Structure formats: structure tokens, C-alpha cells
Amino acid sequence: MTKRFRLLSASWAVSCAAAFYLGISFSGSTDEDLAQQSEQEKTSRVSSRAESANASNPGERKNSARPSSNSRNIGSDVIAEVVDLAKLTDPIVRAQGMLALVENLEPGEYRNVVAAFRALGITRDRMGEYGILLAAWAKVDPVSALDYAKENTNTSFARETILTSWVQTQPEAAIAWAKENFDDSRKERKANPWLVGIIKGMASQDLSRASQLLEDLPYSEGRGEALGSVLNELIAQGPDTAKNWINGLSDEELRDGAAARLASRLAEDDPAAALLWAGSVSDASLLKASSDIIDGWASDSPELAQAWVNSQPDAIQAAAGRGLINALAPSEAATWLTQHEGNPAFDDTIQSFAFNAIKREPELAANWIMKVTDTRKKEGIFHRVLSSWMREDTDGAMKYIENNEVPESVARRAKRQLEEQNR
């Protein structure tokens, strides 16, 4: 096995799996004779390269049988092979063919190969092979790969994939590029997406450095993605390792979010213990984690989950209650809410109840919306559920509005929607 092939193997493993599963899920039919013949021809060409790769001397690069990139025409045989490869419906052959193809590519050939592949359309079943191409390019010429992605792609996928691969061999160079190429002139507290990709690739090989980069990111969706990668690696090392890492974070916002995520994972085995641990980190961690944990717990053991919620102070009950009412039938959830009627801390809990119950018991949901203590919030909740109610049961919704003292803006909106429906 060549040195270059060894470097690529780790990156390709995940991409090959993606190609395999996506290919199984979305591959088309080849029942017609003509389609079968075309598929066999393409498979034969791609398989020939794979067999050649397997038969060659493991200690040598297989360039002896092929002219160098300076002398051969990249616009002919290799491009044709890329087109054939992308059109294969067998996901295993596609992955094998791509592995053999990139092992033989010269650094200067990737631009045309990637361009040809992209020209075919990056469909869901081609994402695995696209990722392999980008990861392989990053191993031999990451800056050119990034320049191409910057010029030709509109999303962060390509650059994140390239950086995730690059950071495995030249971490500091990749980090420097990510920092130099991120425009933060607007000061929007947006996470550097290129550092997010780097953290994803670095988490498994240098957790300490990945953690340092993570803490430097501002609160954002991107930091949440990066946190997920770090936590996955920590959890693989054991829950105590993950807990110790979280307790050592200096950024309280990051610590609380990480603790909530870990608690939700731990709750799969022991929800009560997970909630206890989240509370030991901070009240904020418990607030963030309680709704999701109680939702799952109440689905399996509603009495135990409800008893835990009832034992907590109002702030925790209100947060955890959003999970509880999702797991209970609307009538049972309404009975639980009765003990908190008129308490402003539960306005958001009532909102969750209304969204959950509006299609099953719309009048019950509307009755509870009317009990929200904040007037503006009450109107906002009613407006958000009204369209759905009107579509499902126009007569029932209009009857309720006519017979109850709903906010004036809600009544006006209902009349406008009724007029629109009757046009």
C-alpha cells in the first residue's frame, strides 16, 4: 500500500459508507435490456481500473503504465471514466472505482475531474463519491482545492470537507487558512464555518486542540455543529471523560449547552441520573436538558416522569413541563397544567401545549391559550395556530371565535381567512 493511499484510507472510510447507503436508498432500476447493457459496459471499464490497482505492486505508485499528467490528455480518458463512474447504480462498484481513480490522479488533474463530476449534478446518491474526490484532493493540494471550491460552490460543504481532510495531515496550516479566509467584517458573531470543518476533522486526533478552537467560536449554530463532533469523540471514550471535559470548560454558555447534550444522551439509560448530573453542573444545564429528557421518560414511565417534574421549583417545572405535555394525551396534559394556571412562568409551557393539541382537541387548546398571562404572547400564539385550525375545521374555529372573547386581532384575522377561503 502506498504512503499516499494510507493517508487517504481513513478519510475515505466514512465517505464510502455514505456512498454505499445513499446508493442503496436512491439507486434507480436497470430492468430494461439496453440499460443493463450500458451499465455492464460502464462497470467493466471502472472495474478494470480497480483490478489494475489491486494487482499492482503495493509499494509502487501505478504511474508506470500511464503517461504523466504533463503528456496525457486529461480531457479524454479520465473524464470519460468519471462520467461512467457517476452513472453507475451499484454503490459498491462506484466506491471501488472512485478509490482506484483517485489513487492514480496527479495533483493537477483534480480540478478537471471535480468539474466534470459536478457538471453531472451533485445528487444525493453522488455525495459520497464527491466527498471522496474532495478529501483526496485535499491530501495532495489543499490550497488549490479550496480555491476551486471558493470559486465554484455556494455552500460550505466542499470547503468543510476539504478542511476536514487537510487538518488530518497539516493541522496548523489548515487552521491558518481558515482564519485568514473568514470575513468577519460585519461582526455578526457568526462561527467561522471553516474552523467548524477543521474541528470536525481534528476531534478524533487532537481533542485538546479541537476543544481550544471550539471555545474560541462565538455562540452560533456552527459552534453547535462543532460541539457535536467533539462530544461524539468524548462519549466514545466514556461518559466520565465527557463529564470531566465539560466541567473544565471556562465558557459557561458552552459548558451548559454541552452538559445538556450529554445529559440527553445519558438519559437513554437512566433519565433520573442524567437529570441529577445536569443539575449538578448548573441550573441552566438542567433547564436546557429537562424538556427533551422528560419527553422521552414520560413516554416510557409517565408517572415517574411526572413525579420528578412536580418535585422541582417552578422554573424547572415550566421547562420540563414542555416535554411532559408532549408525551401525555391533551386531556391529561391539561389536567397537569391546571395547578399552574395563572402563573406567568408557564406561558411558554401553555404555548407548547397549544401547538401539540390544536389538531386533536382544538377547543381545549384555544381555552388554554386564553389563559396565557402575557397579552401579546397570547395573541401571537393564537395567530400561529389559527390558520391550521381554520383549514382543519373552519366552522368549529369560527364558532369558537364568535362565542368567546378572543383578542380583536384574532377575530379580524379569522374573518379575513374565511373570506379568502370562500373566494
C-alpha positions in Angstrom: 0.0 0.0 0.0 1.5 3.4 -1.0 2.1 6.1 1.6 -0.5 8.3 -0.1 -3.1 5.5 -0.1 -2.6 5.0 3.6 -3.2 8.7 4.2 -6.4 8.6 2.2 -7.8 5.4 3.7 -9.1 6.9 6.9 -10.9 9.8 5.2 -12.4 7.5 2.6 -14.0 5.1 5.0 -16.8 7.4 6.0 -17.3 8.6 2.5 -17.5 5.1 1.2 -20.1 4.2 3.7 -22.1 7.2 2.8 -21.9 6.3 -0.9 -23.0 2.8 -0.1 -26.0 3.6 1.9 -27.1 6.5 -0.2 -26.7 4.4 -3.3 -28.9 1.6 -1.8 -31.6 4.1 -0.8 -31.8 6.0 -4.1 -30.4 3.9 -7.0 -32.7 3.5 -10.0 -34.0 0.5 -11.8 -32.0 -1.2 -14.6 -34.6 -3.7 -15.8 -34.5 -2.8 -19.5 -32.1 -4.7 -21.7 -30.5 -1.5 -23.1 -29.9 0.0 -19.7 -28.4 -3.3 -18.5 -26.0 -3.4 -21.4 -24.9 0.2 -20.8 -24.4 -0.5 -17.1 -22.3 -3.5 -17.8 -20.1 -1.6 -20.1 -19.5 1.2 -17.6 -19.0 -1.3 -14.8 -16.4 -3.2 -16.9 -14.4 0.0 -17.5 -14.4 1.0 -13.9 -13.7 -2.5 -12.6 -10.7 -2.8 -14.9 -9.1 0.2 -13.2 -10.0 -1.3 -9.7 -8.5 -4.7 -10.7 -5.4 -2.9 -12.0 -5.0 -1.1 -8.7 -5.3 -4.3 -6.8 -2.9 -6.2 -9.0 -0.1 -3.6 -8.9 2.9 -3.7 -6.6 1.7 -2.4 -3.2 5.0 -0.5 -2.7 4.8 1.4 -6.0 2.5 4.1 -7.4 0.9 2.8 -10.6 2.1 5.5 -13.0 4.5 3.3 -15.0 1.7 2.1 -17.3 0.3 5.6 -17.8 1.8 8.8 -19.1 2.4 11.7 -16.8 -0.2 14.5 -16.3 2.0 16.8 -18.5 1.8 14.5 -21.5 -1.6 12.9 -21.4 -5.0 14.5 -22.2 -7.0 14.8 -19.0 -10.0 15.8 -21.1 -10.5 12.4 -22.6 -10.0 9.0 -20.9 -10.1 10.1 -17.2 -13.1 12.4 -17.8 -15.0 9.7 -19.6 -14.3 7.3 -16.7 -15.6 9.9 -14.2 -18.8 10.2 -16.2 -19.2 6.4 -16.4 -18.5 6.1 -12.7 -21.0 8.7 -11.6 -23.7 6.9 -13.7 -23.3 3.5 -12.1 -26.2 2.3 -10.0 -24.2 -0.3 -8.0 -22.9 1.7 -4.9 -20.1 -0.8 -4.1 -18.7 -0.6 -7.6 -19.0 3.2 -7.6 -17.0 3.4 -4.4 -14.3 0.9 -5.6 -14.0 2.7 -8.9 -13.6 6.1 -7.2 -10.9 4.8 -4.9 -8.9 3.4 -7.8 -9.4 6.6 -9.8 -8.1 9.0 -7.2 -5.1 6.8 -6.3 -3.9 7.4 -9.8 -4.7 11.1 -10.2 -1.9 13.7 -10.3 -2.5 16.8 -8.2 -3.0 19.0 -11.3 -5.7 16.7 -12.6 -8.2 17.1 -9.8 -9.7 20.4 -11.0 -10.9 19.0 -14.3 -12.1 15.7 -12.7 -14.1 17.5 -10.0 -15.5 19.9 -12.5 -16.6 17.0 -14.8 -18.2 15.3 -11.8 -20.0 18.4 -10.7 -21.3 19.0 -14.2 -23.3 15.8 -14.0 -25.2 17.2 -11.0 -24.4 16.5 -7.3 -27.4 14.3 -6.5 -27.9 12.6 -3.1 -26.5 9.3 -4.4 -23.3 11.0 -5.6 -22.5 12.9 -2.4 -20.3 10.0 -1.2 -18.1 10.0 -4.3 -18.0 13.8 -4.3 -16.7 13.7 -0.8 -14.0 11.2 -1.7 -12.8 13.4 -4.6 -12.6 16.5 -2.3 -10.9 14.6 0.5 -8.3 13.1 -1.8 -7.6 16.4 -3.5 -7.1 18.0 0.0 -4.4 15.4 0.7 -2.2 16.4 -2.3 -3.1 20.1 -3.0 -5.5 21.5 -0.4 -5.0 25.2 -1.3 -5.9 24.6 -5.0 -8.9 22.5 -3.8 -10.1 25.3 -1.5 -9.5 27.9 -4.3 -11.7 25.9 -6.6 -14.4 25.4 -4.0 -14.4 29.2 -3.3 -14.8 30.0 -7.0 -17.3 27.4 -7.9 -19.5 26.4 -4.9 -22.1 28.5 -3.0 -22.3 26.4 0.2 -19.8 25.4 2.8 -19.9 21.6 2.2 -17.0 21.5 -0.2 -14.7 23.7 1.8 -15.6 22.0 5.1 -14.9 18.6 3.5 -11.5 19.7 2.2 -10.5 21.3 5.5 -11.6 18.2 7.5 -9.3 16.1 5.3 -6.4 18.7 5.3 -6.4 19.1 9.0 -5.5 15.4 9.5 -2.1 15.9 7.9 -1.3 19.6 8.3 -3.5 20.9 11.1 -1.8 24.3 11.7 -1.6 25.1 8.0 -5.4 24.3 7.7 -6.2 26.4 10.8 -4.2 29.4 9.4 -6.0 29.2 6.1 -9.4 29.0 7.9 -8.7 32.1 9.9 -7.2 34.1 7.0 -10.2 33.4 4.7 -13.1 34.1 7.0 -14.7 37.5 6.6 -15.9 38.8 9.9 -16.1 42.5 9.0 -19.8 42.6 9.9 -19.2 41.4 13.4 -22.3 39.2 13.3 -21.0 36.7 15.9 -21.2 34.0 13.3 -18.9 31.0 13.7 -16.2 30.7 11.2 -17.5 27.8 9.1 -14.0 26.7 8.0 -13.0 26.3 11.6 -16.1 24.3 12.2 -14.9 21.9 9.5 -11.5 21.7 11.0 -12.8 20.9 14.4 -14.9 18.1 13.0 -11.8 16.6 11.4 -9.5 17.3 14.4 -11.7 15.9 17.2 -10.6 12.3 16.7 -6.8 13.0 16.5 -6.2 16.1 18.7 -9.1 16.6 21.1 -7.2 19.2 23.2 -6.6 21.5 20.1 -10.1 20.9 18.8 -11.5 21.9 22.2 -9.4 25.1 22.2 -10.7 26.1 18.8 -14.3 25.3 19.9 -14.1 27.6 22.9 -12.9 30.4 20.6 -16.0 30.2 18.4 -19.0 32.5 19.2 -22.3 31.2 20.3 -24.0 30.1 17.0 -25.4 27.2 15.0 -21.9 26.5 13.7 -20.5 26.1 17.2 -23.3 23.7 18.0 -22.2 21.5 15.0 -18.6 21.6 16.1 -19.6 20.8 19.7 -21.5 17.7 18.4 -18.3 16.3 16.8 -16.2 16.9 20.0 -18.9 15.3 22.2 -19.2 12.3 20.0 -15.4 11.7 20.4 -15.6 12.2 24.2 -18.6 9.9 24.6 -16.7 7.2 22.7 -14.0 7.5 25.4 -16.6 7.1 28.2 -19.1 9.2 30.0 -16.7 10.1 32.8 -14.3 11.5 30.3 -17.0 13.6 28.7 -18.2 14.9 32.1 -14.7 15.9 33.2 -14.2 17.8 29.9 -17.4 19.6 30.3 -16.7 20.6 33.9 -13.4 22.0 32.8 -14.8 24.4 30.2 -14.3 28.1 31.1 -17.1 29.3 28.8 -20.2 28.9 30.9 -22.6 29.1 27.9 -20.7 26.4 26.1 -20.4 24.3 29.3 -24.2 24.5 29.9 -25.0 23.6 26.3 -22.6 20.7 26.3 -23.9 19.4 29.6 -27.4 19.5 28.3 -26.5 17.5 25.3 -24.6 14.9 27.2 -27.4 14.6 29.8 -29.8 13.9 26.9 -27.5 11.0 25.8 -27.1 9.7 29.3 -30.9 9.7 29.8 -31.2 6.9 27.3 -30.0 4.6 30.1 -31.1 6.4 33.3 -33.1 9.7 32.9 -33.2 10.4 36.7 -29.4 10.1 37.0 -28.9 12.2 33.8 -31.2 15.0 35.2 -29.4 14.9 38.6 -26.0 15.3 36.8 -27.2 18.1 34.6 -28.4 19.9 37.7 -25.0 19.4 39.4 -23.4 21.3 36.5 -25.8 24.3 36.6 -29.4 25.3 36.7 -29.0 26.5 33.1 -27.9 23.0 32.1 -30.9 21.4 33.7 -33.2 23.9 32.1 -31.8 23.2 28.7 -31.9 19.4 29.1 -35.1 18.8 31.1 -37.7 19.1 28.3 -36.1 16.5 26.0 -35.3 14.1 28.8 -38.8 14.3 30.3 -40.4 13.9 26.9 -38.6 10.5 26.5 -39.0 9.5 30.1 -42.7 10.2 30.2 -43.3 8.1 27.1 -41.9 5.1 28.9 -42.8 5.9 32.6 -45.3 8.8 32.7 -45.9 8.5 36.5 -42.2 8.6 37.4 -41.5 11.5 35.0 -44.4 13.5 36.3 -43.4 12.9 39.9 -39.9 14.2 39.1 -41.3 17.3 37.4 -43.7 18.0 40.3 -40.8 17.9 42.8 -38.9 20.7 41.0 -39.2 24.5 41.5 -41.4 26.5 39.1 -38.7 27.4 36.6 -37.6 23.8 36.2 -41.3 22.6 36.1 -42.1 25.0 33.4 -39.2 23.9 31.2 -39.6 20.2 31.9 -43.3 20.5 31.5 -42.9 21.2 27.8 -41.6 17.7 27.5 -44.2 16.2 29.7 -47.2 17.6 27.9 -45.8 16.4 24.6 -45.8 12.8 25.9 -49.3 13.0 27.5 -52.7 13.0 25.9 -54.1 16.5 25.6 -56.7 15.9 28.4 -54.0 14.6 30.8 -51.7 17.4 29.9 -54.5 20.0 30.6 -55.1 18.4 34.0 -51.4 18.8 34.9 -51.4 22.4 33.7 -54.4 23.3 35.9 -52.2 23.5 39.0 -50.1 26.2 37.3 -53.0 28.3 35.8 -52.3 32.0 36.0 -48.5 31.5 36.6 -46.5 33.7 34.1 -43.6 31.2 34.3 -45.8 28.7 32.4 -46.9 30.8 29.4 -44.3 29.1 27.2 -45.4 25.7 28.5 -49.0 26.6 27.5 -47.7 27.5 24.1 -46.2 24.1 23.7 -49.4 22.5 24.8 -51.4 24.6 22.3 -49.2 23.6 19.4 -49.4 20.0 20.4 -53.1 19.8 21.0 -54.6 22.1 18.3 -55.2 19.3 15.8 -56.5 16.8 18.2 -58.5 18.9 20.6 -58.6 22.5 19.2 -61.2 23.9 21.6 -59.2 22.7 24.6 -56.0 24.2 23.1 -57.8 27.5 22.5 -59.1 27.6 26.0 -55.6 27.3 27.4 -54.3 30.0 25.0 -56.8 32.3 26.6 -55.2 31.7 30.0 -51.8 32.9 28.9 -50.9 35.9 31.2 -49.0 37.9 28.6 -51.4 39.6 26.3 -49.0 40.0 23.3 -47.9 36.4 23.7 -51.5 35.3 23.9 -52.3 37.0 20.6 -49.1 35.6 19.0 -49.9 32.0 19.9 -53.5 32.3 18.7 -52.4 33.8 15.4 -49.9 30.9 14.9 -52.5 28.1 15.5 -55.4 29.9 13.8 -54.6 29.1 10.2 -54.2 25.4 11.0 -57.5 25.3 12.9 -59.3 27.1 10.1 -58.0 24.7 7.5 -59.0 21.6 9.5 -62.3 22.8 10.9 -63.5 26.2 9.6 -66.9 26.1 11.2 -65.6 25.0 14.6 -63.0 27.7 14.6 -65.4 30.5 13.6 -68.0 29.2 16.2 -65.4 29.4 18.9 -64.3 32.9 17.9 -67.8 34.1 17.9 -68.7 32.7 21.3 -65.6 33.6 23.2 -63.8 36.9 24.0 -60.8 36.3 21.8 -58.3 39.1 21.1 -59.7 41.5 18.5 -56.8 41.0 16.1 -57.5 37.2 16.1 -61.2 37.8 15.2 -60.2 40.1 12.4 -57.7 37.6 11.0 -60.2 34.8 11.2 -62.7 36.8 9.1 -60.1 37.6 6.5 -59.1 34.0 6.2 -62.7 32.9 5.9 -63.2 35.4 3.1 -60.1 34.1 1.3 -61.3 30.5 1.6 -64.7 31.4 0.2 -63.4 33.2 -2.9 
